[in-house]
């Protein structure tokens, strides 16, 4: 079997329902409504999303990070739903700071199993992750909410300062990718992406090594915001490595310890779908 067929076999055998629905939608022309249905099943009464949508936090209650995962899935499937978006805004407004910034997770997540790197909440975390990604994805949804206006303004101010962590850079690039203010977004994107080269948790060199986000995860397609910040040779080297990293079972591995064997397989399904999406976007499959 070729790379795509082997990965498809892995996804059908092992991945979560959300990754199976997204794979069907993105690669097989399946219905986007199936993606929406899975996301709705993870929605809580407060308008937020939970139920381990981010597989390292097993909390069933709403968490900002779970909301981001839900909104990303809807975006990937091309699903706009005003009711889901407005409910997410209401939840995020209820946990946001006065200036609109949102924490990545709430203290309630500590009551449930979680990966070791979620052993505590770090008060020094930069709330641009996940605030910027949430704002961008909700703007794409067409959402309108007073909290969203405050959060949008906060993100714009925050982008005037440097960012020194790769996940925060990815959140900022999501904001810029989906911003309706294209001239400003394009001008900022290369500058923001360029900061990755000295950022924490950024993996410059391809191949085995400590956990980190790669240039491909920050710019997952040739037309992604900030793509020009990375040399073509670096992108090509990471594409070579990503393609060569497919395992014998058809899936891709992860570089951290999830909270349990089930979560590990869930993450492998997530990373396998991400690998396929990137490789197809860059013309490798």
Secondary structure, 3 states (H helix, E strand, C coil): CCHHHHHHHHHHHHCCHHHHHHHHHHHCCCCHHHHHHHHHHCECCCCCECCCCCCCECCCCCCHHHHHHHHHHHHHCCCCCHHHHHHHHHHHHHHCCCCCCCCCCCHHHHHCCECHHHCCCCCCCCCHHHHHHHHHHHHHHCCCCHHHHHHHHHHHHHCCCCCCEHHHHHHHHHHHHCCCCHHHHHHHHHHHHHHHHHCECECCCCCCCCCCECHHHHCCCCCCCCHHHCCHHHHHHHHHHHHHCCCCCCCCCCCCCCCCHHHHHHHHHHHHHHHHHHHHHCCCC
